Amino acid sequence: MNFRQIAILGGDKRQLFAAARLEESGFHVYSAGFDRLESFGNLRLCSVDEALSLCDVVLLPVTGAKGGEVVCPFSNKNIMLEDIAQGLRDKLVFAGKAESFKGIDVIDILKDESFSEKNALPTAEGALLTAMENYEGDIAGCDALVIGYGRIGKTLSRLLRAVKARVSVSTRGEEKAEKIILDGNTPINTSSLKTLSGYDIVFNTADALVIDGNILMNTDGDPLIIDLASIPGGVDFKSARELGFCVVHALALPARYSPLSAGRAVSDTVIKKLKEEFNWQA
């Protein structure tokens, strides 16, 4: 198998920076699904069939597939999974959300620990920028609640403290309470969270329905709610809209705010996997 040539099929701006990084690292990258671009550095633009015929390694979007399609925002049409499934046979395929590529064997980038670490900062930065765009007051001095204390929750709470917000952190396990306090936050048990009253901004990082209709109905005031969880999210959006809350489902923040660093994280993960799991030597 020739690991030196990589096909990139569709995806957002992260894929473009991943392609550039891979080229810098000595790979030959063939990109399909970007036909609306006039140029992007030394990007090699070609058809899907040509890319698959030339390459044994394929990089699909970190966002996964949607409804049987590979979304191609830089093309006039998306790539249908049924059209490429045969061409991906016997290929080494990298992507995010592997479960969305039905019937295709995919190495899930999102499950790599080093990628998750690198992706936490641009996600947290994007969440803070989303708050700045949608909150009508100052972030400094506001009362913020962060639900979840994984990599993104930790990084986000640190950024919020850096801009002088008062930060509370909600988790389901008591074992994290001491760490939350040591980090300068106020701990809350998610199971006892009955209202969002008293908070100006609420960030959800948990991939579960946490902010349900009961919590929203018991909430006085009008906190800005920013949900960072993947679809379907961690908020009862229907109830939130009916009750008049401002809710932002902030998806793919690294692609919007930090595509350069996010794209490099993608390419670096692909290279690491090739070296560690397939004994490839540069």
C-alpha positions in Angstrom: 0.0 0.0 0.0 1.3 3.4 -1.0 0.9 5.7 2.0 2.6 8.7 0.2 -0.4 9.6 -1.9 -3.6 10.7 -0.1 -7.0 11.5 -1.6 -9.1 14.2 0.2 -12.7 14.0 -0.7 -14.9 16.9 0.3 -15.2 18.7 3.6 -14.8 22.2 4.9 -11.8 24.6 5.1 -10.1 22.3 7.6 -9.5 19.8 4.8 -7.7 22.5 2.7 -5.3 23.3 5.5 -4.9 19.5 6.2 -4.0 19.1 2.5 -1.4 21.9 2.7 0.1 20.4 5.9 0.3 16.9 4.3 2.0 18.4 1.2 4.5 20.1 3.5 5.2 16.8 5.1 6.1 15.2 1.8 2.8 13.6 0.8 1.1 14.0 -2.6 -2.5 15.1 -2.0 -5.3 14.8 -4.6 -8.4 16.7 -3.7 -11.9 16.1 -5.0 -15.1 18.0 -4.2 -13.5 21.4 -4.4 -14.3 22.4 -7.9 -15.5 25.9 -7.0 -12.0 26.9 -5.8 -9.8 28.7 -8.3 -6.7 27.9 -6.3 -5.6 27.1 -2.8 -1.8 27.1 -2.8 -0.5 24.0 -4.6 -3.8 22.1 -4.1 -4.2 19.4 -6.8 -7.8 19.4 -7.9 -9.2 16.3 -9.6 -12.3 14.2 -10.0 -13.4 11.7 -7.3 -12.7 8.8 -9.6 -9.2 10.1 -10.4 -8.4 10.6 -6.7 -9.5 7.1 -5.8 -7.6 5.6 -8.6 -4.3 7.3 -7.6 -4.4 6.9 -3.8 -4.6 4.1 -1.3 -5.2 6.5 1.6 -8.4 8.6 1.7 -9.3 11.4 4.1 -13.1 12.1 4.4 -14.6 15.0 6.5 -14.2 15.2 10.2 -17.9 16.1 10.4 -18.8 12.7 9.0 -21.4 12.0 6.3 -24.9 13.4 6.4 -27.8 11.5 4.9 -25.6 9.3 2.8 -23.6 12.3 1.4 -20.2 13.7 1.9 -20.8 17.4 2.2 -18.8 19.5 -0.2 -19.2 23.3 0.6 -16.6 24.1 -2.1 -18.4 22.2 -4.8 -21.8 22.6 -6.6 -22.7 19.1 -5.5 -22.0 16.7 -2.7 -20.4 13.2 -3.0 -22.8 10.4 -2.6 -21.5 7.5 -0.4 -23.1 4.9 -2.6 -21.0 6.2 -5.5 -17.7 5.9 -3.7 -18.3 2.8 -1.5 -16.8 0.4 -4.1 -13.9 2.7 -4.8 -13.1 2.8 -1.0 -12.8 -0.9 -0.8 -9.2 -1.9 0.2 -8.4 1.7 1.0 -7.2 3.1 4.3 -10.0 5.6 5.1 -9.8 8.3 7.8 -12.8 10.5 8.8 -14.7 11.7 11.8 -18.0 10.1 13.0 -17.2 6.7 11.5 -20.7 5.5 12.3 -22.1 7.9 9.7 -20.3 6.1 6.9 -22.5 3.0 6.7 -20.8 -0.1 5.3 -17.4 1.6 5.0 -14.5 0.7 7.2 -13.3 4.0 8.7 -10.6 5.0 11.2 -12.3 7.6 13.3 -10.1 10.7 13.9 -12.4 12.0 16.6 -11.6 9.0 18.8 -7.9 9.7 18.8 -6.7 11.2 22.2 -4.1 13.5 20.8 -6.6 14.9 18.2 -9.2 15.5 21.0 -6.6 17.4 23.0 -5.6 19.6 20.0 -9.2 20.2 19.1 -10.3 21.3 22.5 -8.7 24.7 22.3 -10.2 25.9 19.0 -13.6 24.6 20.1 -13.4 26.5 23.4 -12.1 29.6 21.6 -15.0 29.3 19.2 -17.5 29.0 22.0 -16.1 32.1 23.7 -16.3 34.0 20.4 -19.9 32.8 19.9 -20.8 34.1 23.3 -19.2 37.5 22.5 -21.2 37.7 19.2 -24.5 36.8 20.9 -24.4 38.1 24.5 -25.4 41.7 24.8 -23.4 42.4 27.9 -19.7 42.1 28.9 -18.3 38.6 29.3 -16.1 40.1 32.1 -18.1 40.0 35.3 -20.9 37.8 33.9 -22.1 34.6 35.5 -21.3 31.6 33.3 -22.3 27.9 33.7 -20.3 25.2 31.9 -22.0 21.8 31.8 -19.4 19.1 31.5 -15.8 19.0 32.5 -14.0 17.1 29.8 -11.3 18.5 27.7 -13.5 21.2 26.1 -15.2 22.1 29.4 -11.9 22.5 31.2 -10.4 24.6 28.4 -13.5 26.7 28.1 -13.8 27.4 31.8 -10.1 28.5 31.8 -10.7 30.9 29.0 -13.8 32.3 30.7 -11.9 32.9 33.9 -9.1 34.6 31.9 -11.6 37.2 30.7 -12.9 37.6 34.3 -16.2 35.8 34.1 -17.5 34.0 37.2 -17.6 30.4 36.3 -19.6 27.5 37.7 -19.1 24.0 36.4 -21.7 21.2 36.4 -20.7 17.5 36.3 -22.5 14.3 37.3 -19.7 12.9 39.4 -18.7 14.2 42.8 -15.1 13.1 42.2 -14.5 16.1 39.9 -15.7 18.6 42.4 -12.4 19.0 44.2 -10.6 19.5 40.9 -13.2 22.1 39.8 -12.7 24.1 43.0 -8.9 23.9 42.7 -9.2 25.2 39.1 -11.1 28.3 40.4 -14.6 27.3 39.5 -17.8 26.7 41.6 -18.9 23.0 41.3 -22.5 21.9 40.8 -23.9 18.4 40.5 -25.7 18.1 37.2 -28.4 15.8 38.7 -29.4 18.7 41.0 -29.6 21.2 38.2 -33.2 22.3 38.2 -32.9 25.8 36.7 -30.6 28.1 34.8 -31.7 31.1 36.9 -28.8 33.3 38.0 -26.6 32.6 34.9 -26.0 35.0 32.1 -24.5 32.5 29.7 -24.8 28.7 29.8 -22.5 26.4 27.8 -23.3 22.8 27.3 -20.5 20.4 26.4 -22.2 17.1 27.3 -23.4 14.8 24.6 -26.8 14.1 26.3 -30.0 15.9 26.9 -29.1 18.0 29.9 -31.2 21.2 29.5 -34.7 19.8 29.2 -38.1 21.5 29.2 -38.5 21.3 33.0 -35.2 23.2 33.6 -36.2 25.8 31.0 -39.7 26.3 32.5 -38.1 26.8 35.9 -35.7 29.4 34.7 -36.2 33.1 35.5 -34.4 35.6 33.4 -33.0 35.2 29.9 -29.7 33.4 29.8 -27.9 32.9 26.5 -27.6 29.1 25.9 -24.8 27.8 23.7 -24.9 24.1 23.0 -21.6 22.6 21.8 -22.9 19.0 21.7 -23.2 17.1 18.4 -26.6 16.6 16.8 -29.2 16.2 18.3 -27.6 18.3 21.0 -28.0 18.6 24.8 -30.9 21.1 24.8 -34.6 20.8 24.3 -34.6 23.3 21.4 -38.3 23.1 20.8 -39.1 24.1 24.4 -36.4 26.7 24.4 -37.8 28.4 21.3 -41.4 28.3 22.6 -40.2 29.9 25.9 -38.3 32.6 24.1 -34.7 31.6 25.0 -31.8 32.6 22.8 -30.1 29.2 22.0 -27.2 28.7 19.6 -26.3 25.2 18.5 -22.7 25.9 17.9 -21.4 23.1 15.7 -18.0 22.7 13.9 -16.5 25.7 15.7 -12.9 24.9 14.7 -13.9 25.0 11.0 -15.5 28.4 11.5 -12.9 30.1 13.7 -9.7 28.1 13.6 -9.5 26.1 10.3 -5.7 26.4 10.1 -4.9 24.8 13.5 -7.9 22.4 13.2 -6.8 21.3 9.8 -3.2 20.7 11.0 -4.6 18.6 13.9 -6.4 16.5 11.3 -3.3 16.0 9.2 -1.0 15.4 12.2 -3.4 12.7 13.4 -3.4 10.9 10.0 0.4 11.0 10.0 0.6 9.7 13.6 -1.8 6.8 12.8 0.2 5.8 9.7 3.4 5.7 11.8 2.0 4.1 14.9 -0.5 1.6 13.6 0.8 0.8 10.1 4.6 1.2 10.7 5.0 3.8 8.0 8.3 5.6 7.9 8.6 9.0 6.4 
